[in-house]
Amino acid sequence: MHLQVLIEHTLPEADLLYKWRMPCYYMDKRPICYINKTKDYVDIGFWHSAHLSKKWDTYLVSEKRKVVKSLRYKMLDDIDDAVFIAILKEVEGVKEKGFYKKG
């Protein structure tokens, strides 16, 4: 719930839709991020992560995915609100770009 509040406060024009049985946020019909809860953690995945600054690489997890990267939290105390909000704002700025980063 805390992450949802941060997303909706930072990106008030974002629409919450359910795709693939997961809450997904869209802006101007473009996907921004999704929330995926597992047994051990919550993932906030970013579709446009290929366009994010390299400074976020220490926070983002790509695991076995080729393009999508995510923030992964096991406990509420793990969430750094400032980092999360900064990444959301950067994602908002690159939402018009494609899924893949070309050249």
Secondary structure, DSSP 4 states (H G I P E B T S, - for coil): -HHHHHHHHH-TTPEEEEETTEEEEEETTEEEEEEEE-SS-EEEEETTGGGS-GGGTTT-B-TT-SS-EEEEESSGGG--HHHHHHHHHHHHHHTTS-SSPP-
